[in-house]
Amino acid sequence: MARLHNKVAIITGAAQGMGATHARAFVQEGALVVLTDLNEQKGQALAAELGPNALFIKQDVTSEEDWAKVVEETTQAFGNIDVLVNNAGITMAQSILDTSLAQYRKILEINQVSVFLGMKAVIPVMQQAKTGSIINISSINGLVGGAIGYTDSKFAVRGMSKAAALECAPFGIRVNSVHPGVIETPMLMQEDAKAAVEEFAKTIPLKRIAKPEEVTSMVLYLASDDSSYSTGSEFVIDGGLTAQ
């Protein structure tokens, strides 16, 4: 039997990138998947590609009203919510002196507040079922320093995951954070950046950057019953980068 047979999953930021990779794998493993994103064109196209076990809902993850809509439409369509993957996020790499308050608040809203809102929205449904898995995508910059704003928000995701895990454990709901390192994405491997990325890869103990599917494998594990005793933990996928 498929690892996620009949599990209902919400994946945010799923129209492209890592979120789309997760969505494809979830459907292949038997899940009923709700993809959310602001990019309606790409989101609808991916849902159509994935077939009747996928549903796209346009969502602003920083909106409490949109979260209520997503939960309502998911339960109407599929009856339950077993898994939430808080994947939506943005990056920002600039000096603290060059960062405006508006820019700082924007990255916190998308990377941090959206995770809080997502957990708050789905937990009541999971409590009724007395089971669930929440997977919050952080970063290695939730473990070690990096750019202002991005690092702050990813550390917060790690902390929120632990706090929520303790609160939700009595209800059979597990909450974990995933911390990817450098992942091979089309944007990262563009010609103007490819040489720098390949040079940086030499500093990673495994001497390469990760394939997107390697992150998805970890997310699948946490979504499945294989990880039934894992909660409140960090799952690092960085080729040994943070071990140095």
TILO-772084 format. One record per residue: residue in one letter; y negated, z negated, x of N, C-alpha, C in turn. Coordinates in steps of 0.05 Angstrom, whole numbers, plus 5000, padded with zeros to 4 digits. Each point is the difference from the previous one (the first is absolute). Last residue first. Example, Ala and Ser with C-alpha at 12.3 -4.5 7.8 and 13.67 -1.06 7.14 Angstrom:
2
+--------+------+------+------+------+------+------+------+------+------+
: kollum :  nc2 :  nc3 :  nc1 : cac2 : cac3 : cac1 :  cc2 :  cc3 :  cc1 :
+--------+------+------+------+------+------+------+------+------+------+
:      S : 5045 : 4858 : 5257 : 4976 : 4999 : 5016 : 4978 : 4986 : 4985 :
:      A : 5115 : 5001 : 5006 : 4976 : 5000 : 4982 : 4976 : 5000 : 5018 :
+--------+------+------+------+------+------+------+------+------+------+
***
This chain:
244
+--------+------+------+------+------+------+------+------+------+------+
: kollum :  nc2 :  nc3 :  nc1 : cac2 : cac3 : cac1 :  cc2 :  cc3 :  cc1 :
+--------+------+------+------+------+------+------+------+------+------+
:      Q : 4580 : 4787 : 5601 : 4991 : 5001 : 5028 : 4980 : 4977 : 5006 :
:      A : 5040 : 5025 : 4914 : 5017 : 4982 : 5015 : 4990 : 4998 : 5029 :
:      T : 4966 : 5060 : 4931 : 4988 : 4973 : 4998 : 5017 : 4979 : 5015 :
:      L : 5029 : 5092 : 4998 : 4972 : 4999 : 5010 : 4989 : 4972 : 5000 :
:      G : 5090 : 5040 : 4973 : 4997 : 4979 : 5020 : 4971 : 4996 : 5010 :
:      G : 5029 : 5062 : 4929 : 5012 : 5008 : 5025 : 4997 : 4980 : 5023 :
:      D : 4972 : 4992 : 4904 : 4980 : 5009 : 5020 : 5012 : 5008 : 5027 :
:      I : 5014 : 4953 : 4900 : 5011 : 5026 : 5008 : 4981 : 5012 : 5020 :
:      V : 5023 : 4899 : 4945 : 4984 : 5015 : 5019 : 5015 : 5026 : 5008 :
:      F : 4992 : 4920 : 4920 : 5019 : 5019 : 5010 : 4985 : 5021 : 5017 :
:      E : 4987 : 4892 : 4959 : 4987 : 5024 : 5011 : 5023 : 5018 : 5011 :
:      S : 5005 : 4921 : 4917 : 5004 : 5008 : 5028 : 4984 : 5025 : 5007 :
:      G : 5020 : 4949 : 4914 : 4980 : 4987 : 5016 : 5000 : 5008 : 5029 :
:      T : 5091 : 5016 : 4953 : 4975 : 4998 : 4987 : 4980 : 4985 : 5018 :
:      S : 5110 : 5036 : 4989 : 4977 : 5003 : 5017 : 4975 : 4998 : 4983 :
:      Y : 5095 : 5002 : 4972 : 4993 : 4974 : 5011 : 4975 : 5001 : 5019 :
:      S : 5039 : 5079 : 4955 : 4997 : 4979 : 4979 : 4992 : 4973 : 5011 :
:      S : 5012 : 5099 : 5031 : 4982 : 4980 : 5012 : 4996 : 4976 : 4982 :
:      D : 5054 : 5074 : 4974 : 5010 : 4994 : 5028 : 4983 : 4978 : 5013 :
:      D : 4983 : 5043 : 4913 : 5013 : 4973 : 5000 : 5012 : 4993 : 5028 :
:      S : 4914 : 5067 : 4993 : 5028 : 4999 : 4991 : 5010 : 4971 : 5000 :
:      A : 4913 : 5027 : 5033 : 5001 : 5006 : 4971 : 5028 : 4995 : 4988 :
:      L : 4984 : 4993 : 5094 : 4987 : 4978 : 4987 : 5000 : 5004 : 4969 :
:      Y : 5036 : 5069 : 5054 : 5016 : 4976 : 5004 : 4988 : 4976 : 4985 :
:      L : 4952 : 5081 : 5002 : 5023 : 5002 : 4983 : 5017 : 4975 : 5002 :
:      V : 4928 : 5007 : 5059 : 4990 : 4995 : 4973 : 5024 : 5002 : 4980 :
:      M : 5018 : 5022 : 5089 : 4995 : 4972 : 4998 : 4991 : 4993 : 4971 :
:      S : 5012 : 5090 : 5020 : 5026 : 4986 : 5001 : 4997 : 4970 : 4997 :
:      T : 4923 : 5055 : 5009 : 5012 : 5001 : 4973 : 5027 : 4986 : 4999 :
:      V : 4958 : 5011 : 5083 : 4986 : 4980 : 4985 : 5012 : 4999 : 4972 :
:      E : 5032 : 5066 : 5054 : 5009 : 4974 : 5011 : 4986 : 4977 : 4987 :
:      E : 4978 : 5091 : 4980 : 5025 : 4992 : 4987 : 5010 : 4973 : 5011 :
:      P : 4924 : 5045 : 5038 : 4994 : 4988 : 4975 : 5025 : 4988 : 4986 :
:      K : 5000 : 5006 : 5106 : 5001 : 5020 : 4978 : 4993 : 4985 : 4974 :
:      A : 4966 : 4964 : 5099 : 5020 : 4999 : 4978 : 4998 : 5024 : 4982 :
:      I : 4977 : 4998 : 5109 : 4988 : 4989 : 4975 : 5021 : 5003 : 4978 :
:      R : 5022 : 4985 : 5108 : 4995 : 5020 : 4979 : 4986 : 4987 : 4977 :
:      K : 5038 : 4953 : 5078 : 4990 : 5025 : 5011 : 4996 : 5023 : 4980 :
:      L : 5027 : 4901 : 4997 : 5020 : 5020 : 4993 : 4991 : 5029 : 5008 :
:      P : 4941 : 4925 : 5018 : 5026 : 4996 : 5013 : 5021 : 5020 : 4993 :
:      I : 4896 : 5026 : 5002 : 5018 : 4986 : 4981 : 5027 : 4996 : 5013 :
:      T : 4929 : 5049 : 5041 : 4996 : 4971 : 5003 : 5017 : 4984 : 4981 :
:      K : 4997 : 5096 : 5001 : 5012 : 4992 : 5025 : 4997 : 4970 : 5004 :
:      A : 4958 : 5046 : 4927 : 5028 : 4995 : 4995 : 5014 : 4990 : 5025 :
:      F : 4910 : 5031 : 5003 : 5002 : 4973 : 4991 : 5029 : 4992 : 4996 :
:      E : 4981 : 5090 : 5020 : 4995 : 4983 : 5024 : 5003 : 4970 : 4992 :
:      E : 5006 : 5063 : 4931 : 5024 : 5002 : 5017 : 4996 : 4983 : 5026 :
:      V : 4927 : 5006 : 4941 : 5022 : 4985 : 4988 : 5025 : 5000 : 5017 :
:      A : 4926 : 5052 : 5026 : 4994 : 4971 : 5004 : 5022 : 4983 : 4988 :
:      A : 5006 : 5094 : 4988 : 5003 : 4993 : 5028 : 4996 : 4970 : 5005 :
:      K : 4983 : 5036 : 4912 : 5029 : 4999 : 5008 : 5004 : 4991 : 5028 :
:      A : 4916 : 5017 : 4949 : 5009 : 4973 : 5005 : 5028 : 4998 : 5012 :
:      D : 4955 : 5083 : 4974 : 4980 : 4986 : 5015 : 5008 : 4971 : 5007 :
:      E : 5057 : 5057 : 4946 : 4998 : 5009 : 5028 : 4980 : 4985 : 5016 :
:      Q : 5050 : 4951 : 4919 : 4983 : 5023 : 5002 : 4995 : 5007 : 5030 :
:      M : 5052 : 4924 : 4959 : 5011 : 5020 : 5019 : 4984 : 5026 : 5000 :
:      L : 4980 : 4925 : 4943 : 5002 : 4989 : 5027 : 5007 : 5021 : 5020 :
:      M : 4998 : 5022 : 4908 : 4973 : 4994 : 5009 : 5001 : 4991 : 5029 :
:      P : 5083 : 5015 : 4955 : 4985 : 5025 : 5006 : 4973 : 4995 : 5012 :
:      T : 5070 : 4923 : 5018 : 4990 : 5013 : 4976 : 4985 : 5025 : 5007 :
:      E : 5063 : 4918 : 5046 : 4995 : 5029 : 5002 : 4992 : 5011 : 4973 :
:      I : 4983 : 4897 : 5037 : 5018 : 5016 : 4984 : 4992 : 5030 : 5002 :
:      V : 4987 : 4895 : 5048 : 4990 : 5028 : 5000 : 5021 : 5018 : 4987 :
:      G : 5013 : 4904 : 4972 : 4983 : 5005 : 5024 : 4989 : 5029 : 4997 :
:      P : 5030 : 4928 : 4918 : 5006 : 5024 : 5016 : 4981 : 5001 : 5024 :
:      H : 5035 : 4924 : 4930 : 4980 : 5003 : 5020 : 5006 : 5024 : 5018 :
:      V : 5019 : 4945 : 4898 : 5011 : 5019 : 5019 : 4977 : 5008 : 5019 :
:      S : 5027 : 4911 : 4929 : 4981 : 5019 : 5011 : 5013 : 5018 : 5021 :
:      N : 5034 : 4940 : 4905 : 5000 : 5004 : 5029 : 4979 : 5020 : 5008 :
:      V : 5047 : 4938 : 4912 : 4975 : 5013 : 5010 : 5001 : 5002 : 5030 :
:      R : 5067 : 4980 : 4903 : 4996 : 5000 : 5029 : 4975 : 5015 : 5008 :
:      I : 5044 : 4944 : 4910 : 4984 : 5022 : 5009 : 4995 : 4998 : 5030 :
:      G : 5045 : 4937 : 4936 : 5017 : 5021 : 5011 : 4985 : 5025 : 5009 :
:      F : 4964 : 4914 : 4967 : 5005 : 5020 : 4979 : 5019 : 5022 : 5010 :
:      P : 4968 : 4928 : 5057 : 5015 : 4988 : 4978 : 5007 : 5019 : 4978 :
:      A : 4946 : 5031 : 5075 : 5028 : 4995 : 5006 : 5015 : 4987 : 4977 :
:      C : 4902 : 5021 : 5009 : 5018 : 5016 : 4983 : 5029 : 4994 : 5004 :
:      E : 4928 : 4958 : 5050 : 4995 : 4996 : 4972 : 5020 : 5013 : 4982 :
:      L : 5004 : 5013 : 5094 : 5006 : 4972 : 4993 : 4996 : 4995 : 4971 :
:      A : 4976 : 5085 : 5032 : 5029 : 4996 : 5002 : 5008 : 4971 : 4993 :
:      A : 4908 : 5025 : 5005 : 5013 : 5009 : 4975 : 5030 : 4996 : 5001 :
:      A : 4951 : 4979 : 5078 : 4992 : 4982 : 4978 : 5014 : 5008 : 4974 :
:      K : 5014 : 5056 : 5075 : 5013 : 4974 : 5003 : 4993 : 4981 : 4977 :
:      S : 4957 : 5083 : 5002 : 5029 : 5004 : 4995 : 5015 : 4974 : 5003 :
:      M : 4908 : 5004 : 5021 : 5005 : 5000 : 4972 : 5029 : 5003 : 4993 :
:      G : 4974 : 5006 : 5091 : 4998 : 4973 : 4989 : 5005 : 4998 : 4970 :
:      R : 5000 : 5085 : 5042 : 5022 : 4984 : 5011 : 4999 : 4972 : 4988 :
:      V : 4929 : 5057 : 4981 : 5024 : 5009 : 4986 : 5024 : 4983 : 5009 :
:      A : 4920 : 4987 : 5046 : 4999 : 4988 : 4974 : 5025 : 5008 : 4983 :
:      F : 4986 : 5039 : 5085 : 5008 : 4972 : 5003 : 5001 : 4987 : 4973 :
:      K : 4967 : 5085 : 4999 : 5029 : 5001 : 5004 : 5011 : 4972 : 5007 :
:      S : 4906 : 5013 : 4989 : 5013 : 5005 : 4975 : 5031 : 5000 : 5003 :
:      D : 4945 : 4991 : 5077 : 4996 : 4977 : 4982 : 5016 : 5003 : 4974 :
:      T : 4998 : 5072 : 5062 : 5016 : 4978 : 5010 : 4998 : 4976 : 4980 :
:      Y : 4944 : 5072 : 4982 : 5028 : 5008 : 4997 : 5018 : 4978 : 5008 :
:      G : 4911 : 4978 : 5013 : 5004 : 5010 : 4972 : 5029 : 5007 : 4995 :
:      I : 4970 : 5006 : 5100 : 4989 : 4982 : 4980 : 5004 : 5012 : 4972 :
:      A : 5068 : 5029 : 5079 : 4972 : 5005 : 4991 : 4992 : 4980 : 4978 :
:      G : 5077 : 4963 : 5057 : 4993 : 5028 : 4999 : 4971 : 5003 : 4990 :
:      G : 5087 : 4921 : 5029 : 4972 : 5009 : 4996 : 4997 : 5030 : 5000 :
:      V : 5093 : 4952 : 4968 : 4983 : 5000 : 5025 : 4973 : 5013 : 4994 :
:      L : 5061 : 4987 : 4929 : 5012 : 4982 : 5019 : 4984 : 4997 : 5025 :
:      G : 4981 : 5060 : 4928 : 5003 : 4975 : 4986 : 5013 : 4979 : 5017 :
:      N : 4991 : 5088 : 5029 : 4974 : 4987 : 5002 : 4998 : 4977 : 4980 :
:      I : 5075 : 5057 : 5001 : 5001 : 4982 : 5024 : 4973 : 4986 : 5004 :
:      S : 5018 : 5022 : 4901 : 4997 : 5016 : 5025 : 5006 : 4982 : 5023 :
:      S : 5017 : 5003 : 4886 : 4979 : 4990 : 5018 : 4999 : 5019 : 5024 :
:      I : 5043 : 5000 : 4895 : 4998 : 5014 : 5026 : 4976 : 4990 : 5015 :
:      N : 5067 : 4954 : 4924 : 4972 : 5005 : 5007 : 4998 : 5013 : 5028 :
:      I : 5073 : 4981 : 4914 : 4999 : 5008 : 5028 : 4971 : 5008 : 5006 :
:      I : 5066 : 4944 : 4924 : 4974 : 5010 : 5005 : 4998 : 5005 : 5030 :
:      S : 5080 : 4985 : 4920 : 4994 : 5002 : 5029 : 4972 : 5013 : 5002 :
:      G : 5069 : 4943 : 4921 : 4980 : 5020 : 5008 : 4996 : 5000 : 5030 :
:      T : 5041 : 4938 : 4906 : 5007 : 5015 : 5025 : 4977 : 5019 : 5006 :
:      K : 5008 : 4948 : 4918 : 5010 : 4981 : 5020 : 5011 : 5015 : 5025 :
:      A : 4954 : 5031 : 4915 : 5027 : 5010 : 5008 : 5014 : 4982 : 5020 :
:      Q : 4913 : 4979 : 4970 : 5016 : 5002 : 4976 : 5028 : 5009 : 5007 :
:      Q : 4935 : 4999 : 5068 : 5008 : 4972 : 4992 : 5018 : 5001 : 4976 :
:      M : 4960 : 5080 : 5029 : 5023 : 4992 : 5017 : 5010 : 4972 : 4993 :
:      V : 4922 : 5032 : 4957 : 5023 : 5016 : 4992 : 5025 : 4992 : 5015 :
:      P : 4918 : 4959 : 5026 : 5010 : 4991 : 4974 : 5024 : 5015 : 4989 :
:      I : 4960 : 5028 : 5084 : 5016 : 4975 : 5001 : 5008 : 4991 : 4972 :
:      V : 4941 : 5077 : 5022 : 5029 : 5005 : 4995 : 5016 : 4974 : 4999 :
:      A : 4902 : 5002 : 5014 : 5006 : 5016 : 4977 : 5030 : 5002 : 4994 :
:      K : 4964 : 4955 : 5078 : 4993 : 4985 : 4976 : 5008 : 5015 : 4975 :
:      M : 5011 : 5043 : 5083 : 5019 : 4978 : 4997 : 4995 : 4985 : 4974 :
:      G : 4939 : 5068 : 5022 : 5026 : 5011 : 4994 : 5021 : 4978 : 4995 :
:      L : 4912 : 4976 : 5029 : 5000 : 5010 : 4972 : 5028 : 5010 : 4992 :
:      F : 4987 : 4974 : 5090 : 4998 : 4977 : 4982 : 5002 : 5009 : 4971 :
:      V : 4994 : 5068 : 5062 : 5026 : 4987 : 5003 : 5001 : 4975 : 4982 :
:      S : 4918 : 5046 : 5008 : 5019 : 5016 : 4984 : 5028 : 4987 : 5001 :
:      V : 4931 : 4965 : 5054 : 4997 : 4992 : 4972 : 5020 : 5015 : 4983 :
:      Q : 5000 : 5023 : 5093 : 5006 : 4972 : 4995 : 5000 : 4993 : 4970 :
:      N : 4979 : 5089 : 5037 : 5023 : 4991 : 5015 : 5010 : 4972 : 4992 :
:      I : 4922 : 5043 : 4958 : 5023 : 5018 : 4998 : 5025 : 4988 : 5013 :
:      E : 4918 : 4951 : 5002 : 5007 : 5005 : 4972 : 5026 : 5017 : 4999 :
:      L : 4961 : 4984 : 5084 : 5014 : 4976 : 4990 : 5008 : 5004 : 4971 :
:      I : 4951 : 5068 : 5041 : 5027 : 4999 : 5012 : 5015 : 4975 : 4990 :
:      K : 4910 : 5011 : 4971 : 5017 : 5022 : 4990 : 5029 : 4998 : 5011 :
:      R : 4931 : 4941 : 5031 : 5010 : 4993 : 4974 : 5019 : 5021 : 4988 :
:      Y : 4957 : 5018 : 5082 : 5018 : 4978 : 5003 : 5013 : 4992 : 4973 :
:      Q : 4932 : 5065 : 5001 : 5025 : 5011 : 5012 : 5021 : 4978 : 5003 :
:      A : 4914 : 4974 : 4971 : 5013 : 5017 : 4979 : 5026 : 5011 : 5010 :
:      L : 4945 : 4952 : 5060 : 5013 : 4982 : 4980 : 5015 : 5016 : 4979 :
:      S : 4989 : 5048 : 5094 : 4982 : 4990 : 4979 : 5016 : 4981 : 4982 :
:      T : 5016 : 5030 : 5106 : 5012 : 4998 : 4974 : 4980 : 4987 : 4980 :
:      D : 4991 : 5012 : 5097 : 4995 : 5025 : 4986 : 5010 : 5000 : 4971 :
:      L : 5012 : 4927 : 5062 : 4971 : 5004 : 4999 : 4993 : 5025 : 4984 :
:      I : 5091 : 4978 : 5017 : 4989 : 4981 : 4981 : 4970 : 5005 : 4997 :
:      S : 5058 : 5083 : 5033 : 4990 : 4974 : 5009 : 4990 : 4983 : 4977 :
:      Q : 5077 : 5072 : 4979 : 4973 : 5001 : 5012 : 4992 : 4971 : 5007 :
:      A : 5078 : 5054 : 4943 : 5000 : 4992 : 5028 : 4972 : 5003 : 5012 :
:      M : 5066 : 4998 : 4903 : 4972 : 5002 : 5010 : 5001 : 4990 : 5029 :
:      T : 5069 : 5032 : 4908 : 4996 : 4990 : 5027 : 4970 : 5002 : 5007 :
:      I : 5061 : 4985 : 4903 : 4984 : 5018 : 5016 : 4997 : 4988 : 5028 :
:      G : 5073 : 4995 : 4908 : 4983 : 4988 : 5020 : 4984 : 5021 : 5014 :
:      A : 5092 : 4978 : 4927 : 4973 : 5013 : 5002 : 4983 : 4985 : 5021 :
:      N : 5090 : 4972 : 4971 : 4998 : 5019 : 5023 : 4972 : 5010 : 5004 :
:      N : 5066 : 4928 : 4947 : 4971 : 5001 : 5003 : 4995 : 5016 : 5026 :
:      V : 5085 : 4993 : 4931 : 4993 : 5006 : 5028 : 4970 : 5003 : 5001 :
:      L : 5077 : 4952 : 4929 : 4972 : 5010 : 5005 : 4997 : 5005 : 5030 :
:      V : 5087 : 4987 : 4922 : 4989 : 5002 : 5028 : 4971 : 5009 : 4999 :
:      D : 5051 : 4984 : 4920 : 5017 : 4986 : 5019 : 4988 : 4999 : 5028 :
:      I : 4973 : 5015 : 4890 : 4990 : 5004 : 5027 : 5017 : 4983 : 5019 :
:      N : 5013 : 5049 : 4893 : 5000 : 4977 : 5018 : 4985 : 5007 : 5025 :
:      G : 5012 : 5062 : 4925 : 5011 : 4975 : 4989 : 4997 : 4976 : 5017 :
:      F : 4972 : 5100 : 5002 : 5025 : 4993 : 5013 : 5011 : 4973 : 4993 :
:      A : 4917 : 5041 : 4962 : 5017 : 5023 : 5008 : 5028 : 4992 : 5009 :
:      Q : 4935 : 4933 : 4975 : 5005 : 5018 : 4977 : 5019 : 5023 : 5007 :
:      T : 4971 : 4942 : 5068 : 5019 : 4987 : 4983 : 5006 : 5016 : 4975 :
:      T : 4935 : 5033 : 5059 : 5026 : 4999 : 5014 : 5021 : 4987 : 4982 :
:      E : 4910 : 5003 : 4971 : 5012 : 5026 : 4999 : 5028 : 5001 : 5013 :
:      E : 4949 : 4919 : 5004 : 5006 : 5007 : 4973 : 5015 : 5026 : 4997 :
:      V : 4967 : 4974 : 5085 : 5023 : 4982 : 4992 : 5008 : 5007 : 4971 :
:      V : 4925 : 5045 : 5034 : 5024 : 5008 : 5014 : 5024 : 4984 : 4991 :
:      K : 4915 : 4976 : 4967 : 5009 : 5025 : 4989 : 5026 : 5009 : 5013 :
:      A : 4956 : 4924 : 5034 : 5012 : 4994 : 4974 : 5011 : 5025 : 4987 :
:      W : 4954 : 5012 : 5080 : 5026 : 4987 : 5005 : 5013 : 4992 : 4973 :
:      D : 4913 : 5035 : 4998 : 5020 : 5021 : 5007 : 5027 : 4988 : 5005 :
:      E : 4929 : 4941 : 4985 : 5006 : 5015 : 4975 : 5021 : 5022 : 5006 :
:      E : 4964 : 4951 : 5072 : 5018 : 4984 : 4985 : 5009 : 5013 : 4974 :
:      S : 4967 : 5049 : 5093 : 4992 : 4994 : 4972 : 5022 : 4984 : 4986 :
:      T : 5004 : 5040 : 5089 : 4981 : 4977 : 5001 : 4991 : 4992 : 4972 :
:      V : 5058 : 5075 : 5019 : 5015 : 4975 : 5005 : 4981 : 4976 : 5002 :
:      D : 4998 : 5093 : 4944 : 4983 : 4988 : 5020 : 5011 : 4972 : 5005 :
:      Q : 5053 : 5090 : 4957 : 4992 : 4972 : 5002 : 4981 : 4995 : 5022 :
:      K : 5067 : 5074 : 4936 : 4976 : 4998 : 5016 : 4990 : 4971 : 5000 :
:      I : 5102 : 5032 : 4987 : 4978 : 4988 : 4986 : 4976 : 4999 : 5019 :
:      F : 5106 : 5050 : 4989 : 4975 : 4996 : 5014 : 4980 : 4987 : 4982 :
:      L : 5114 : 5004 : 5008 : 4977 : 5001 : 4982 : 4975 : 4995 : 5017 :
:      A : 5116 : 5024 : 5007 : 4974 : 4994 : 5013 : 4978 : 5004 : 4980 :
:      N : 5093 : 5021 : 4985 : 5001 : 4972 : 5009 : 4974 : 4992 : 5015 :
:      P : 5019 : 5091 : 4967 : 4996 : 4981 : 4978 : 5000 : 4970 : 5008 :
:      G : 4975 : 5072 : 5078 : 5015 : 5002 : 4975 : 4996 : 4977 : 4981 :
:      L : 4964 : 5031 : 5092 : 5021 : 4979 : 5000 : 5015 : 4999 : 4973 :
:      E : 4925 : 5060 : 5014 : 5021 : 5007 : 5019 : 5024 : 4980 : 4998 :
:      A : 4923 : 4983 : 4949 : 5014 : 5023 : 4989 : 5023 : 5008 : 5019 :
:      A : 4943 : 4932 : 5030 : 5016 : 4991 : 4977 : 5016 : 5022 : 4988 :
:      L : 4939 : 5023 : 5067 : 5023 : 4985 : 5011 : 5018 : 4990 : 4978 :
:      A : 4919 : 5041 : 4975 : 5018 : 5020 : 5012 : 5025 : 4987 : 5011 :
:      Q : 4931 : 4946 : 4965 : 5014 : 5014 : 4978 : 5020 : 5020 : 5012 :
:      G : 4944 : 4956 : 5061 : 5018 : 4981 : 4988 : 5017 : 5013 : 4977 :
:      K : 4931 : 5049 : 5045 : 5024 : 4996 : 5017 : 5020 : 4981 : 4987 :
:      Q : 4920 : 5013 : 4953 : 5013 : 5026 : 5004 : 5025 : 4997 : 5016 :
:      E : 4942 : 4924 : 4986 : 5016 : 5008 : 4976 : 5016 : 5026 : 5005 :
:      N : 4958 : 4920 : 5060 : 5003 : 5029 : 5003 : 5019 : 5010 : 4978 :
:      L : 4984 : 4908 : 5012 : 4976 : 5012 : 4989 : 5001 : 5030 : 5001 :
:      D : 5088 : 4936 : 4989 : 4982 : 5010 : 5020 : 4974 : 5009 : 4986 :
:      T : 5113 : 4963 : 4984 : 4972 : 4998 : 4993 : 4982 : 5009 : 5023 :
:      L : 5108 : 5006 : 4955 : 4982 : 5006 : 5023 : 4972 : 4996 : 4991 :
:      V : 5102 : 4965 : 4967 : 4973 : 5006 : 4991 : 4983 : 5003 : 5025 :
:      V : 5112 : 5008 : 4981 : 4977 : 4995 : 5017 : 4974 : 5007 : 4986 :
:      L : 5112 : 4974 : 4995 : 4980 : 5012 : 4983 : 4973 : 4992 : 5011 :
:      A : 5096 : 5008 : 5058 : 4978 : 4985 : 4987 : 4985 : 5017 : 4980 :
:      G : 5076 : 5024 : 5064 : 5006 : 4993 : 4972 : 4978 : 4985 : 4985 :
:      E : 5004 : 5041 : 5092 : 5017 : 4976 : 4999 : 5003 : 4989 : 4972 :
:      Q : 4944 : 5075 : 5018 : 5026 : 5008 : 5011 : 5020 : 4977 : 4998 :
:      V : 4910 : 4982 : 4978 : 5013 : 5016 : 4979 : 5028 : 5009 : 5009 :
:      F : 4949 : 4954 : 5063 : 5006 : 4982 : 4978 : 5014 : 5016 : 4978 :
:      A : 4966 : 5047 : 5074 : 5024 : 4985 : 5007 : 5009 : 4982 : 4977 :
:      R : 4918 : 5047 : 4991 : 5023 : 5019 : 5001 : 5026 : 4985 : 5005 :
:      A : 4920 : 4950 : 5004 : 5007 : 5008 : 4972 : 5024 : 5019 : 5000 :
:      H : 4963 : 4972 : 5084 : 5014 : 4978 : 4986 : 5010 : 5010 : 4973 :
:      T : 4947 : 5059 : 5047 : 5026 : 4998 : 5013 : 5016 : 4978 : 4987 :
:      A : 4912 : 5009 : 4972 : 5016 : 5022 : 4990 : 5028 : 5000 : 5012 :
:      G : 4937 : 4938 : 5033 : 5007 : 4994 : 4972 : 5017 : 5021 : 4988 :
:      M : 4964 : 5012 : 5087 : 5023 : 4982 : 5000 : 5008 : 4994 : 4971 :
:      G : 4941 : 5084 : 5000 : 5005 : 4982 : 5022 : 5024 : 4983 : 4997 :
:      Q : 4956 : 5032 : 4909 : 5003 : 5014 : 5026 : 5007 : 4979 : 5021 :
:      A : 4991 : 4977 : 4908 : 4996 : 5029 : 4997 : 5005 : 5015 : 5026 :
:      A : 5001 : 4901 : 4978 : 5025 : 5015 : 5003 : 4997 : 5030 : 4998 :
:      G : 4949 : 4908 : 4994 : 4993 : 5018 : 5021 : 5023 : 5020 : 5006 :
:      T : 5038 : 4919 : 4951 : 4972 : 5008 : 5000 : 4995 : 5019 : 5024 :
:      I : 5089 : 4974 : 4937 : 4991 : 5004 : 5028 : 4972 : 5010 : 4999 :
:      I : 5082 : 4950 : 4935 : 4972 : 5010 : 5001 : 4993 : 5003 : 5030 :
:      A : 5100 : 4995 : 4944 : 4982 : 4994 : 5022 : 4973 : 5012 : 4996 :
:      V : 5104 : 4972 : 4954 : 4974 : 5011 : 4993 : 4980 : 4992 : 5022 :
:      K : 5113 : 5014 : 4996 : 4978 : 4982 : 5006 : 4974 : 5015 : 4994 :
:      N : 5091 : 5038 : 4994 : 4986 : 4990 : 4976 : 4979 : 4979 : 5005 :
:      H : 5056 : 5019 : 5083 : 5009 : 5011 : 4974 : 4986 : 4986 : 4977 :
:      L : 4994 : 5001 : 5103 : 4980 : 4991 : 4981 : 5006 : 5010 : 4972 :
:      R : 5060 : 5018 : 5073 : 4990 : 4973 : 5007 : 4979 : 4990 : 4980 :
:      A : 5081 : 5069 : 4974 : 4975 : 5001 : 5015 : 4988 : 4972 : 5002 :
:      M : 5107 : 5013 : 4991 : 4976 : 5000 : 4983 : 4975 : 5000 : 5018 :
+--------+------+------+------+------+------+------+------+------+------+
***
